[in-house]
Amino acid sequence: MALPWKIIDSVSTEDEGTLQLRQRGARDFLITIGTQVLMNSAAHRSEVALGQLACAPLRDKPRPRVLVGGLGMGFTLRSVVDHLPATAQVVVAELNPVVVQWCQGPLAVLTNCVVNDPRVTVEIGDVAALIKRSAVGVGEAGFDAIVLDLYRGPHFYADAENDPLYGNKAIQAARQALKAEGILAVWGENYDERFEQRLQKAGFTVTVQRPGKGGLRHAVFLALRGK
């Protein structure tokens, strides 16, 4: 008989309802918001693949700079860090500071507390806003990779022009925030053909992978910027 879920922590949000961390057993966790399950520690195959596919090509760069949108349970960040050199700089944009606290506390066992890795800096805020102010030659120095691991990911109902993360304007902003030959890697709950077409329209060379061989297979969009 399965153990019952216990609420470890709970916090109210402005728009989506109550954000909760739940646990049963030593390493079995859920993050929920309202009635929806955002993350399950037992299923993170595609998150690991996302970090690997985005950052393995950067392993030999002298000082790669990577932006991760969304911390979650830290699985994507763990994979990103594991595929980067010791000289890398990783910026994580997370909306809710309590998620950072969870990753430093109860969830630390899942990732060896990757959020405290010396290469990692956490910024509390909207990743879309951070991308906009990071255009190469305008704001910061730009990124070698932008890795977006956010709930649902791109989807059919997204506004093709104005969606803050997956619309045409957002894709152009991400392209401007990438260095030459940088990569935009995006996790999706499902494959979205229209999102792939928007990436191609923006000048990216796009491949899509569906990690795993059975069961639910999420999508990983890999969009390479040219020189």
Helices and strands as residue ranges (DSSP letters): E 6-12, E 18-24, E 28-33, E 36-40, H 45-55, G 56-58, E 65-69, H 75-82, E 89-94, H 97-104, H 108-111, G 114-116, E 120-124, H 127-132, E 143-148, H 168-177, E 178-188, H 193-201, E 205-209, E 219-224
